[in-house]
């Protein structure tokens, strides 16, 4: 049984005004492996994505079960208050 965890954090980048928020880094942890992807404006729901899109973003999302778990975790993230939001689910 692998532990699947999704972590969303604000991404900061340099700008003319200094260091400012610039999207979100979303980490997908499966067991001891971590995959990260940057989202400029993450959608509230990823229910519309297919397995090919998910695999391009996160290489470990190759099965329908993992994709369903990922979508369930994503729905639990409140993007209005993300600072260090963590959600857990077991496969």
N, C-alpha and C positions, 0 to 999 in steps of 0.2 A: 504494500500500500504506500503510495507516494503522497506526501503532503503538498498541497497546492496552495500558494499564497499570492495575493495580489497586493502591491503597495503602490500608492500614488503619492507623489511629492511634487511640490512646485519647483519648476526649473528656473533658475536665475541665469541671466546672461548680461554681458556688458552692453551698454548703450551709451548714447551721447549724454544721458542724464546720470550715468553711473550704472550700478548693478540693479536690474529690475526684473520682476517676474516675467518669464517668457515661456508660457506653456507649462506642460506637466511631463515629468518622467514617470512612466508606469512600469514597475518591475513585476515580472512574473517569476516566482520561485517554484520550482518543482524539485522536491527532494533537496539535493545539494547544488542544483544548477539554477543560475539566475539569468534571466533574459530581460533586457531593458529596451524600451522604445519611447521616443519623444512624441507627444501629441500637442499640437499648437492649440487646438480647441476641441477637446474630447467630447464626443456625443454623450448624452445622458444614457443612451442605450446602444448596445452593439448587437442587438438581436437580428439585425439585417445582414450582418457579415457572414460570408461563407468560409469554408475550410481553407480555400486557396488564399484568400485575403489574410486570414488569421495566421496562416503558416508564413506568409511573407513578412508579417509584423513580428511574430514570435515563432521561431522555428520549431519549438516543442509542441505547438498546437496542431498535431497531425491526425488526431482522432476525433470523432464526433463526441465522445465522452468528455475529453479534455476541453473541447470547444464549448460544450454545454456548461461545464463547471466554470470556465472563464466568463461566459456571459452572465451566469448567476452571481459571481463575485462582482462583476462590473456594475450590475444593477444596485449593489449594496453601497457603492461609493457615492457620497454626497459631494459633488464637485464644488458646491458653494463654500464648503468649509474644509477642503483638503489642505492639510498641512503635512501630516503623517498618518494617513488613513490606512489601516491594515484590516484585511478581511481574510478569514481562513475557511477552507473546506477540505475534506478528505476525499480521495478517489476511492 
